[in-house]
Amino acid sequence: MKFENSEAFAEKLDRQDSLNHFREKFYFPKHTDGSDILYFCGNSLGLQPKTAQDATEEVLEAWKTLAVEGHFEGSHPWISYHDELGVKMAKIVGAKPIEVVAMNTLTVNLNLMMVSFYRPNKNRYKILIEGGAFPSDQYAVKSQIEFHGYEVNDALIELHPRNGEDNLRTDDIIKTIKKHGDEIALIIMGGLNYYTGQVYDMKAISEVGHEVGAIVGFDLAHAAGNIPLNLHQWQVDFAVWCTYKYLNSGPGGVGGVFIHENNFKKDLPRFTGWWGYDRATRFLMKDTFEPMVGAQGWQMSNGSIFSMAGLKASLDIFELAGFDNLQIKARQLTAFLEFLIENLNLDDIEIVTPRNPKDRGSQLSIRVKNNDKSLFDKIRANGVIGDWREPDVIRIAPVPLYNSFMDVYRFVTILDKTMAKGN
Ligand SMILES: *Cc1c(COP(=O)(O)O)cnc(C)c1O
């Protein structure tokens, strides 16, 4: 599409956008002047669906009126509350329903998956990860290496962009995997890098990883609900994600896990608890363990129903909007943001995120050279919520479910004004 740099054009795009009314289904924080905040932080915490309250109250009501019998009775019995979430998330991540489960939270799940999928031995014990991975992932990975008695300095291989570049080249990733092929036990990368917004070629990484005999997993915290995924087809071994970013489940919302059906072998070690026990015979409370077949066999505790209620509300909205429709709008929104920023023609601005739409999602990381956080604070004071990453990057995530083209236009106007004034 050919964009124009004008308010009228942004308005026109909104009029033509068949998903525009979906923003009415979300609450926006308010700016001091009473208008809606320009919210571009859905990659950190998605906005609250207006239906989240009903979904939560339904759980309160069932608890109030059914008490313990709420596990088996009511419109959404708690014993199977997560089933529907798994089915709906499976569509979003490109998996079979049996390969997906909603449980725990992200870093917990990452550690649990490494219990099953990081099985080092003296020849093959290394973990490959992107350099500058989200800190929680780094801590989890390092703790697993040490837990197994290896040295982080020796066992961790980090991928870094070439000098002067911000993003990893797929060729370089593949070369590194091949180079260390015999030693790599596990490849674990973000599907979409939280800092740069780069989408990694998960299919290619999975293929090459398997060629050299490694297990391949992804952290999809910034990818789930954001970009198209095909985990089953790509033969990814496992993936984990949180649901409070693009999936709008609310703070600390339940995590998501994918385990490829190729891995449903009973002899795969795992940490177990009663909720992973075969549901048909779970309550016989036997002392030998019979896991549920599928990802649900990795559950340990009974579900946090309150944290699932928000996710349920949000996934219903995703289904209404249609993920494919959202993808089309997502690309346009981000491309419009890119176009307007380039139009500013400011030497101090550099877009870090890849320029090819297939290599990114709903996020641009914008480097504001010769500026510091005070610039971001001024932007915030003008009613924009984005995200600042030291030393000089503003992350802006225009989310197709609730952001408009006008939001994007207004943000760039504010950015322009603030940059001009600040220096
Ligand atoms: C958001 C995020 C986390 C957060 O982990 P929690 O366990 O949910 O607190 C971890 N890793 C990545 C890559 C993230 O983007």
The ligand as an SDF file (V2000), in Angstrom:
LIG
                    3D

 15 15  0  0  0  0  0  0  0  0999 V2000
    8.1860  -11.3000   29.2980 C   0  0  0  0  0  0  0  0  0  0  0  0
    9.2550  -12.3100   29.2100 C   0  0  0  0  0  0  0  0  0  0  0  0
    9.5660  -13.1400   30.3020 C   0  0  0  0  0  0  0  0  0  0  0  0
    8.8430  -12.9800   31.6180 C   0  0  0  0  0  0  0  0  0  0  0  0
    8.8480  -14.1800   32.3450 O   0  0  0  0  0  0  0  0  0  0  0  0
    7.7670  -14.4790   33.4700 P   0  0  0  0  0  0  0  0  0  0  0  0
    8.1870  -15.7990   33.9680 O   0  0  0  0  0  0  0  0  0  0  0  0
    6.4160  -14.4720   32.8320 O   0  0  0  0  0  0  0  0  0  0  0  0
    7.8640  -13.4010   34.5050 O   0  0  0  0  0  0  0  0  0  0  0  0
   10.5460  -14.0880   30.1410 C   0  0  0  0  0  0  0  0  0  0  0  0
   11.2080  -14.2360   28.9550 N   0  0  0  0  0  0  0  0  0  0  0  0
   10.9250  -13.4480   27.8850 C   0  0  0  0  0  0  0  0  0  0  0  0
   11.6550  -13.6350   26.5940 C   0  0  0  0  0  0  0  0  0  0  0  0
    9.9590  -12.4540   28.0040 C   0  0  0  0  0  0  0  0  0  0  0  0
    9.7140  -11.6660   26.9600 O   0  0  0  0  0  0  0  0  0  0  0  0
  1  2  1  0
  2  3  1  0
  2 14  2  0
  3  4  1  0
  3 10  2  0
  4  5  1  0
  5  6  1  0
  6  7  2  0
  6  8  1  0
  6  9  1  0
 10 11  1  0
 11 12  2  0
 12 13  1  0
 12 14  1  0
 14 15  1  0
M  END
$$$$
